[in-house]
């Protein structure tokens, strides 16, 4: 599964984590592979399944 980087940034900013959002913006590609970056997403408390349900 893939998630748009902008979605991850929006979630982090909504939580007030602006520095982490800036880091994600600099370091990750425009489309994030949830399998390859699963550990990072868990560290950021980002649940890829939440994005899956939002698409349906």
N, CA, C and O atoms as a Tripos MOL2 file, in Angstrom:
@<TRIPOS>MOLECULE
protein
  224   223    56     0     0
PROTEIN
NO_CHARGES

@<TRIPOS>ATOM
      1 N           0.8440   -1.1730    0.0000 N.3       1 UNK1
      2 CA          0.0000    0.0000    0.0000 C.3       1 UNK1
      3 C           0.8920    1.2390    0.0000 C.2       1 UNK1
      4 O           2.0240    1.2120    0.4830 O.2       1 UNK1
      5 N           0.3660    2.2980   -0.5410 N.am      2 UNK2
      6 CA          1.0970    3.5580   -0.6100 C.3       2 UNK2
      7 C           0.2360    4.6870   -0.0420 C.2       2 UNK2
      8 O          -0.9880    4.6770   -0.1690 O.2       2 UNK2
      9 N           0.8930    5.6470    0.5780 N.am      3 UNK3
     10 CA          0.2320    6.8200    1.1580 C.3       3 UNK3
     11 C           0.9180    8.0610    0.6070 C.2       3 UNK3
     12 O           2.1430    8.1050    0.4840 O.2       3 UNK3
     13 N           0.1300    9.0530    0.2810 N.am      4 UNK4
     14 CA          0.6960   10.3300   -0.1500 C.3       4 UNK4
     15 C           1.4190   10.9740    1.0400 C.2       4 UNK4
     16 O           0.8950   11.0130    2.1530 O.2       4 UNK4
     17 N           2.6070   11.4670    0.7870 N.am      5 UNK5
     18 CA          3.3880   12.1300    1.8390 C.3       5 UNK5
     19 C           2.5990   13.2880    2.4420 C.2       5 UNK5
     20 O           2.6830   13.5300    3.6460 O.2       5 UNK5
     21 N           1.8400   13.9970    1.6280 N.am      6 UNK6
     22 CA          1.0590   15.1380    2.1100 C.3       6 UNK6
     23 C           0.0520   14.7220    3.1800 C.2       6 UNK6
     24 O          -0.2310   15.4920    4.0980 O.2       6 UNK6
     25 N          -0.4880   13.5130    3.0700 N.am      7 UNK7
     26 CA         -1.4310   13.0280    4.0790 C.3       7 UNK7
     27 C          -0.7270   12.8170    5.4170 C.2       7 UNK7
     28 O          -1.2680   13.1600    6.4680 O.2       7 UNK7
     29 N           0.4580   12.2630    5.3760 N.am      8 UNK8
     30 CA          1.2260   12.0390    6.6020 C.3       8 UNK8
     31 C           1.5700   13.3780    7.2480 C.2       8 UNK8
     32 O           1.4470   13.5410    8.4620 O.2       8 UNK8
     33 N           1.9960   14.3200    6.4360 N.am      9 UNK9
     34 CA          2.3450   15.6480    6.9380 C.3       9 UNK9
     35 C           1.1320   16.3090    7.5770 C.2       9 UNK9
     36 O           1.2480   16.9260    8.6360 O.2       9 UNK9
     37 N          -0.0250   16.1870    6.9450 N.am     10 UNK10
     38 CA         -1.2480   16.7920    7.4850 C.3      10 UNK10
     39 C          -1.5980   16.2100    8.8500 C.2      10 UNK10
     40 O          -1.9970   16.9460    9.7530 O.2      10 UNK10
     41 N          -1.4540   14.9040    9.0070 N.am     11 UNK11
     42 CA         -1.7410   14.2660   10.2950 C.3      11 UNK11
     43 C          -0.7790   14.7790   11.3600 C.2      11 UNK11
     44 O          -1.1990   15.1250   12.4640 O.2      11 UNK11
     45 N           0.4950   14.8300   11.0350 N.am     12 UNK12
     46 CA          1.4850   15.2980   12.0100 C.3      12 UNK12
     47 C           1.2370   16.7540   12.3970 C.2      12 UNK12
     48 O           1.3170   17.1010   13.5760 O.2      12 UNK12
     49 N           0.9410   17.5950   11.4320 N.am     13 UNK13
     50 CA          0.6690   19.0090   11.7410 C.3      13 UNK13
     51 C          -0.5930   19.1510   12.5890 C.2      13 UNK13
     52 O          -0.6500   20.0060   13.4720 O.2      13 UNK13
     53 N          -1.6030   18.3220   12.3300 N.am     14 UNK14
     54 CA         -2.8320   18.3920   13.1280 C.3      14 UNK14
     55 C          -2.5730   18.0150   14.5830 C.2      14 UNK14
     56 O          -3.3170   18.4130   15.4790 O.2      14 UNK14
     57 N          -1.5220   17.2530   14.8060 N.am     15 UNK15
     58 CA         -1.1230   16.8690   16.1690 C.3      15 UNK15
     59 C          -0.1540   17.8680   16.7840 C.2      15 UNK15
     60 O           0.2810   17.6870   17.9210 O.2      15 UNK15
     61 N           0.1890   18.9180   16.0470 N.am     16 UNK16
     62 CA          1.1280   19.9100   16.5450 C.3      16 UNK16
     63 C           2.5800   19.4920   16.4170 C.2      16 UNK16
     64 O           3.4530   20.0960   17.0400 O.2      16 UNK16
     65 N           2.8540   18.4740   15.6240 N.am     17 UNK17
     66 CA          4.2180   17.9590   15.4520 C.3      17 UNK17
     67 C           4.8460   18.5580   14.1930 C.2      17 UNK17
     68 O           5.1590   17.8440   13.2400 O.2      17 UNK17
     69 N           5.0200   19.8570   14.2070 N.am     18 UNK18
     70 CA          5.4790   20.5780   13.0200 C.3      18 UNK18
     71 C           6.9150   20.2270   12.6260 C.2      18 UNK18
     72 O           7.2140   20.1250   11.4360 O.2      18 UNK18
     73 N           7.7920   20.0430   13.5860 N.am     19 UNK19
     74 CA          9.1790   19.6870   13.2590 C.3      19 UNK19
     75 C           9.2570   18.3020   12.6210 C.2      19 UNK19
     76 O          10.0170   18.0920   11.6760 O.2      19 UNK19
     77 N           8.4780   17.3720   13.1320 N.am     20 UNK20
     78 CA          8.4560   16.0330   12.5210 C.3      20 UNK20
     79 C           7.8520   16.0980   11.1270 C.2      20 UNK20
     80 O           8.3160   15.4170   10.2130 O.2      20 UNK20
     81 N           6.8260   16.9100   10.9660 N.am     21 UNK21
     82 CA          6.2120   17.0700    9.6440 C.3      21 UNK21
     83 C           7.2170   17.6530    8.6590 C.2      21 UNK21
     84 O           7.2830   17.2210    7.5080 O.2      21 UNK21
     85 N           7.9950   18.6240    9.1010 N.am     22 UNK22
     86 CA          9.0270   19.2070    8.2360 C.3      22 UNK22
     87 C          10.0680   18.1620    7.8550 C.2      22 UNK22
     88 O          10.5250   18.1310    6.7130 O.2      22 UNK22
     89 N          10.4460   17.3060    8.8040 N.am     23 UNK23
     90 CA         11.4230   16.2550    8.5200 C.3      23 UNK23
     91 C          10.8730   15.2780    7.4850 C.2      23 UNK23
     92 O          11.5640   14.9120    6.5350 O.2      23 UNK23
     93 N           9.6260   14.8600    7.6780 N.am     24 UNK24
     94 CA          8.9860   13.9500    6.7230 C.3      24 UNK24
     95 C           8.9610   14.5890    5.3410 C.2      24 UNK24
     96 O           9.2230   13.9230    4.3400 O.2      24 UNK24
     97 N           8.6480   15.8720    5.2860 N.am     25 UNK25
     98 CA          8.5890   16.5770    4.0050 C.3      25 UNK25
     99 C           9.9430   16.5660    3.3010 C.2      25 UNK25
    100 O          10.0100   16.4210    2.0810 O.2      25 UNK25
    101 N          11.0200   16.7200    4.0710 N.am     26 UNK26
    102 CA         12.3700   16.7300    3.4840 C.3      26 UNK26
    103 C          12.8560   15.3390    3.0910 C.2      26 UNK26
    104 O          13.5130   15.1850    2.0620 O.2      26 UNK26
    105 N          12.5450   14.3400    3.8860 N.am     27 UNK27
    106 CA         13.1970   13.0360    3.7600 C.3      27 UNK27
    107 C          12.4390   11.9740    2.9660 C.2      27 UNK27
    108 O          13.0640   11.0880    2.3830 O.2      27 UNK27
    109 N          11.1370   12.0430    2.9310 N.am     28 UNK28
    110 CA         10.3800   10.9760    2.2790 C.3      28 UNK28
    111 C           9.9810   11.3540    0.8570 C.2      28 UNK28
    112 O           9.8510   12.5340    0.5320 O.2      28 UNK28
    113 N           9.7880   10.3500    0.0180 N.am     29 UNK29
    114 CA          9.3500   10.6110   -1.3550 C.3      29 UNK29
    115 C           7.8790   11.0500   -1.3720 C.2      29 UNK29
    116 O           7.1790   10.8990   -0.3710 O.2      29 UNK29
    117 N           7.4120   11.5850   -2.4900 N.am     30 UNK30
    118 CA          6.0170   12.0530   -2.5780 C.3      30 UNK30
    119 C           4.9800   10.9700   -2.2770 C.2      30 UNK30
    120 O           3.9100   11.2660   -1.7460 O.2      30 UNK30
    121 N           5.2920    9.7300   -2.6120 N.am     31 UNK31
    122 CA          4.4130    8.6000   -2.3060 C.3      31 UNK31
    123 C           5.2090    7.6310   -1.4320 C.2      31 UNK31
    124 O           6.2800    7.1660   -1.8220 O.2      31 UNK31
    125 N           4.6740    7.3340   -0.2510 N.am     32 UNK32
    126 CA          5.3820    6.5300    0.7420 C.3      32 UNK32
    127 C           4.8770    5.0910    0.7040 C.2      32 UNK32
    128 O           3.6740    4.8450    0.7970 O.2      32 UNK32
    129 N           5.7890    4.1590    0.5690 N.am     33 UNK33
    130 CA          5.4760    2.7290    0.5960 C.3      33 UNK33
    131 C           5.3280    2.3150    2.0600 C.2      33 UNK33
    132 O           6.2920    2.3810    2.8230 O.2      33 UNK33
    133 N           4.1310    1.8920    2.4510 N.am     34 UNK34
    134 CA          3.8800    1.5750    3.8550 C.3      34 UNK34
    135 C           4.6200    0.3200    4.3110 C.2      34 UNK34
    136 O           4.9250    0.1810    5.4960 O.2      34 UNK34
    137 N           4.9060   -0.5820    3.3990 N.am     35 UNK35
    138 CA          5.6590   -1.7850    3.7750 C.3      35 UNK35
    139 C           7.1260   -1.4310    4.0340 C.2      35 UNK35
    140 O           7.7040   -1.8180    5.0500 O.2      35 UNK35
    141 N           7.6970   -0.7060    3.1160 N.am     36 UNK36
    142 CA          9.1120   -0.3280    3.2390 C.3      36 UNK36
    143 C           9.3490    0.6170    4.4170 C.2      36 UNK36
    144 O          10.3820    0.5310    5.0810 O.2      36 UNK36
    145 N           8.4040    1.5140    4.6800 N.am     37 UNK37
    146 CA          8.5580    2.5220    5.7300 C.3      37 UNK37
    147 C           7.6710    2.2400    6.9410 C.2      37 UNK37
    148 O           7.3310    3.1550    7.6900 O.2      37 UNK37
    149 N           7.2980    0.9850    7.1310 N.am     38 UNK38
    150 CA          6.4070    0.6200    8.2270 C.3      38 UNK38
    151 C           6.9300    1.0010    9.5990 C.2      38 UNK38
    152 O           6.1710    1.4910   10.4360 O.2      38 UNK38
    153 N           8.2120    0.7840    9.8430 N.am     39 UNK39
    154 CA          8.7940    1.1180   11.1540 C.3      39 UNK39
    155 C           8.7150    2.6110   11.4240 C.2      39 UNK39
    156 O           8.3970    3.0330   12.5360 O.2      39 UNK39
    157 N           9.0020    3.3990   10.4140 N.am     40 UNK40
    158 CA          8.9280    4.8510   10.5670 C.3      40 UNK40
    159 C           7.4960    5.2900   10.8530 C.2      40 UNK40
    160 O           7.2650    6.1320   11.7200 O.2      40 UNK40
    161 N           6.5410    4.7270   10.1310 N.am     41 UNK41
    162 CA          5.1390    5.0870   10.3500 C.3      41 UNK41
    163 C           4.6940    4.7080   11.7580 C.2      41 UNK41
    164 O           3.9600    5.4630   12.3960 O.2      41 UNK41
    165 N           5.1250    3.5560   12.2470 N.am     42 UNK42
    166 CA          4.7930    3.1650   13.6270 C.3      42 UNK42
    167 C           5.4120    4.1340   14.6330 C.2      42 UNK42
    168 O           4.7710    4.4980   15.6190 O.2      42 UNK42
    169 N           6.6430    4.5470   14.3890 N.am     43 UNK43
    170 CA          7.3070    5.4930   15.2850 C.3      43 UNK43
    171 C           6.5380    6.8200   15.3400 C.2      43 UNK43
    172 O           6.4640    7.4650   16.3860 O.2      43 UNK43
    173 N           5.9730    7.2110   14.2040 N.am     44 UNK44
    174 CA          5.2120    8.4590   14.1300 C.3      44 UNK44
    175 C           3.7550    8.2760   14.5580 C.2      44 UNK44
    176 O           2.9760    9.2290   14.5390 O.2      44 UNK44
    177 N           3.3890    7.0530   14.9450 N.am     45 UNK45
    178 CA          2.0130    6.7110   15.3260 C.3      45 UNK45
    179 C           1.0400    6.9940   14.1830 C.2      45 UNK45
    180 O          -0.0480    7.5330   14.3860 O.2      45 UNK45
    181 N           1.4630    6.6170   12.9820 N.am     46 UNK46
    182 CA          0.6290    6.7340   11.7900 C.3      46 UNK46
    183 C           0.1340    5.3330   11.4490 C.2      46 UNK46
    184 O           0.9370    4.4230   11.2440 O.2      46 UNK46
    185 N          -1.1770    5.1560   11.3880 N.am     47 UNK47
    186 CA         -1.7640    3.8590   11.0610 C.3      47 UNK47
    187 C          -2.1640    3.8430    9.5890 C.2      47 UNK47
    188 O          -3.1290    4.5070    9.2100 O.2      47 UNK47
    189 N          -1.4500    3.1050    8.7600 N.am     48 UNK48
    190 CA         -1.7850    3.0590    7.3370 C.3      48 UNK48
    191 C          -3.2160    2.6070    7.0740 C.2      48 UNK48
    192 O          -3.8200    3.0220    6.0850 O.2      48 UNK48
    193 N          -3.7660    1.7680    7.9360 N.am     49 UNK49
    194 CA         -5.1390    1.2920    7.7540 C.3      49 UNK49
    195 C          -6.1420    2.4420    7.8220 C.2      49 UNK49
    196 O          -7.1960    2.3740    7.1890 O.2      49 UNK49
    197 N          -5.8370    3.4830    8.5710 N.am     50 UNK50
    198 CA         -6.7350    4.6350    8.6620 C.3      50 UNK50
    199 C          -6.8600    5.3350    7.3130 C.2      50 UNK50
    200 O          -7.9210    5.8650    6.9840 O.2      50 UNK50
    201 N          -5.7950    5.3380    6.5430 N.am     51 UNK51
    202 CA         -5.8360    5.9500    5.2190 C.3      51 UNK51
    203 C          -6.6000    5.0660    4.2460 C.2      51 UNK51
    204 O          -7.2580    5.5700    3.3360 O.2      51 UNK51
    205 N          -6.5190    3.7600    4.4280 N.am     52 UNK52
    206 CA         -7.2290    2.8080    3.5760 C.3      52 UNK52
    207 C          -8.7370    3.0030    3.7150 C.2      52 UNK52
    208 O          -9.4510    3.0190    2.7130 O.2      52 UNK52
    209 N          -9.2290    3.1500    4.9490 N.am     53 UNK53
    210 CA        -10.6660    3.3250    5.1610 C.3      53 UNK53
    211 C         -11.1290    4.6900    4.6800 C.2      53 UNK53
    212 O         -12.2850    4.8460    4.2880 O.2      53 UNK53
    213 N         -10.2490    5.6760    4.7020 N.am     54 UNK54
    214 CA        -10.6220    7.0130    4.2360 C.3      54 UNK54
    215 C         -10.8250    7.0340    2.7260 C.2      54 UNK54
    216 O         -11.5790    7.8640    2.2170 O.2      54 UNK54
    217 N         -10.1650    6.1360    2.0050 N.am     55 UNK55
    218 CA        -10.2840    6.0870    0.5460 C.3      55 UNK55
    219 C         -11.5640    5.4280    0.0810 C.2      55 UNK55
    220 O         -12.0240    5.6970   -1.0290 O.2      55 UNK55
    221 N         -12.1580    4.5600    0.9100 N.am     56 UNK56
    222 CA        -13.3390    3.8160    0.4720 C.3      56 UNK56
    223 C         -14.6100    4.5380    0.7630 C.2      56 UNK56
    224 O         -15.6900    4.0370    0.4520 O.2      56 UNK56
@<TRIPOS>BOND
     1     1     2 1
     2     2     3 1
     3     3     4 2
     4     3     5 am
     5     5     6 1
     6     6     7 1
     7     7     8 2
     8     7     9 am
     9     9    10 1
    10    10    11 1
    11    11    12 2
    12    11    13 am
    13    13    14 1
    14    14    15 1
    15    15    16 2
    16    15    17 am
    17    17    18 1
    18    18    19 1
    19    19    20 2
    20    19    21 am
    21    21    22 1
    22    22    23 1
    23    23    24 2
    24    23    25 am
    25    25    26 1
    26    26    27 1
    27    27    28 2
    28    27    29 am
    29    29    30 1
    30    30    31 1
    31    31    32 2
    32    31    33 am
    33    33    34 1
    34    34    35 1
    35    35    36 2
    36    35    37 am
    37    37    38 1
    38    38    39 1
    39    39    40 2
    40    39    41 am
    41    41    42 1
    42    42    43 1
    43    43    44 2
    44    43    45 am
    45    45    46 1
    46    46    47 1
    47    47    48 2
    48    47    49 am
    49    49    50 1
    50    50    51 1
    51    51    52 2
    52    51    53 am
    53    53    54 1
    54    54    55 1
    55    55    56 2
    56    55    57 am
    57    57    58 1
    58    58    59 1
    59    59    60 2
    60    59    61 am
    61    61    62 1
    62    62    63 1
    63    63    64 2
    64    63    65 am
    65    65    66 1
    66    66    67 1
    67    67    68 2
    68    67    69 am
    69    69    70 1
    70    70    71 1
    71    71    72 2
    72    71    73 am
    73    73    74 1
    74    74    75 1
    75    75    76 2
    76    75    77 am
    77    77    78 1
    78    78    79 1
    79    79    80 2
    80    79    81 am
    81    81    82 1
    82    82    83 1
    83    83    84 2
    84    83    85 am
    85    85    86 1
    86    86    87 1
    87    87    88 2
    88    87    89 am
    89    89    90 1
    90    90    91 1
    91    91    92 2
    92    91    93 am
    93    93    94 1
    94    94    95 1
    95    95    96 2
    96    95    97 am
    97    97    98 1
    98    98    99 1
    99    99   100 2
   100    99   101 am
   101   101   102 1
   102   102   103 1
   103   103   104 2
   104   103   105 am
   105   105   106 1
   106   106   107 1
   107   107   108 2
   108   107   109 am
   109   109   110 1
   110   110   111 1
   111   111   112 2
   112   111   113 am
   113   113   114 1
   114   114   115 1
   115   115   116 2
   116   115   117 am
   117   117   118 1
   118   118   119 1
   119   119   120 2
   120   119   121 am
   121   121   122 1
   122   122   123 1
   123   123   124 2
   124   123   125 am
   125   125   126 1
   126   126   127 1
   127   127   128 2
   128   127   129 am
   129   129   130 1
   130   130   131 1
   131   131   132 2
   132   131   133 am
   133   133   134 1
   134   134   135 1
   135   135   136 2
   136   135   137 am
   137   137   138 1
   138   138   139 1
   139   139   140 2
   140   139   141 am
   141   141   142 1
   142   142   143 1
   143   143   144 2
   144   143   145 am
   145   145   146 1
   146   146   147 1
   147   147   148 2
   148   147   149 am
   149   149   150 1
   150   150   151 1
   151   151   152 2
   152   151   153 am
   153   153   154 1
   154   154   155 1
   155   155   156 2
   156   155   157 am
   157   157   158 1
   158   158   159 1
   159   159   160 2
   160   159   161 am
   161   161   162 1
   162   162   163 1
   163   163   164 2
   164   163   165 am
   165   165   166 1
   166   166   167 1
   167   167   168 2
   168   167   169 am
   169   169   170 1
   170   170   171 1
   171   171   172 2
   172   171   173 am
   173   173   174 1
   174   174   175 1
   175   175   176 2
   176   175   177 am
   177   177   178 1
   178   178   179 1
   179   179   180 2
   180   179   181 am
   181   181   182 1
   182   182   183 1
   183   183   184 2
   184   183   185 am
   185   185   186 1
   186   186   187 1
   187   187   188 2
   188   187   189 am
   189   189   190 1
   190   190   191 1
   191   191   192 2
   192   191   193 am
   193   193   194 1
   194   194   195 1
   195   195   196 2
   196   195   197 am
   197   197   198 1
   198   198   199 1
   199   199   200 2
   200   199   201 am
   201   201   202 1
   202   202   203 1
   203   203   204 2
   204   203   205 am
   205   205   206 1
   206   206   207 1
   207   207   208 2
   208   207   209 am
   209   209   210 1
   210   210   211 1
   211   211   212 2
   212   211   213 am
   213   213   214 1
   214   214   215 1
   215   215   216 2
   216   215   217 am
   217   217   218 1
   218   218   219 1
   219   219   220 2
   220   219   221 am
   221   221   222 1
   222   222   223 1
   223   223   224 2
@<TRIPOS>SUBSTRUCTURE
     1 UNK1         2 RESIDUE 1 A UNK
     2 UNK2         6 RESIDUE 1 A UNK
     3 UNK3        10 RESIDUE 1 A UNK
     4 UNK4        14 RESIDUE 1 A UNK
     5 UNK5        18 RESIDUE 1 A UNK
     6 UNK6        22 RESIDUE 1 A UNK
     7 UNK7        26 RESIDUE 1 A UNK
     8 UNK8        30 RESIDUE 1 A UNK
     9 UNK9        34 RESIDUE 1 A UNK
    10 UNK10       38 RESIDUE 1 A UNK
    11 UNK11       42 RESIDUE 1 A UNK
    12 UNK12       46 RESIDUE 1 A UNK
    13 UNK13       50 RESIDUE 1 A UNK
    14 UNK14       54 RESIDUE 1 A UNK
    15 UNK15       58 RESIDUE 1 A UNK
    16 UNK16       62 RESIDUE 1 A UNK
    17 UNK17       66 RESIDUE 1 A UNK
    18 UNK18       70 RESIDUE 1 A UNK
    19 UNK19       74 RESIDUE 1 A UNK
    20 UNK20       78 RESIDUE 1 A UNK
    21 UNK21       82 RESIDUE 1 A UNK
    22 UNK22       86 RESIDUE 1 A UNK
    23 UNK23       90 RESIDUE 1 A UNK
    24 UNK24       94 RESIDUE 1 A UNK
    25 UNK25       98 RESIDUE 1 A UNK
    26 UNK26      102 RESIDUE 1 A UNK
    27 UNK27      106 RESIDUE 1 A UNK
    28 UNK28      110 RESIDUE 1 A UNK
    29 UNK29      114 RESIDUE 1 A UNK
    30 UNK30      118 RESIDUE 1 A UNK
    31 UNK31      122 RESIDUE 1 A UNK
    32 UNK32      126 RESIDUE 1 A UNK
    33 UNK33      130 RESIDUE 1 A UNK
    34 UNK34      134 RESIDUE 1 A UNK
    35 UNK35      138 RESIDUE 1 A UNK
    36 UNK36      142 RESIDUE 1 A UNK
    37 UNK37      146 RESIDUE 1 A UNK
    38 UNK38      150 RESIDUE 1 A UNK
    39 UNK39      154 RESIDUE 1 A UNK
    40 UNK40      158 RESIDUE 1 A UNK
    41 UNK41      162 RESIDUE 1 A UNK
    42 UNK42      166 RESIDUE 1 A UNK
    43 UNK43      170 RESIDUE 1 A UNK
    44 UNK44      174 RESIDUE 1 A UNK
    45 UNK45      178 RESIDUE 1 A UNK
    46 UNK46      182 RESIDUE 1 A UNK
    47 UNK47      186 RESIDUE 1 A UNK
    48 UNK48      190 RESIDUE 1 A UNK
    49 UNK49      194 RESIDUE 1 A UNK
    50 UNK50      198 RESIDUE 1 A UNK
    51 UNK51      202 RESIDUE 1 A UNK
    52 UNK52      206 RESIDUE 1 A UNK
    53 UNK53      210 RESIDUE 1 A UNK
    54 UNK54      214 RESIDUE 1 A UNK
    55 UNK55      218 RESIDUE 1 A UNK
    56 UNK56      222 RESIDUE 1 A UNK
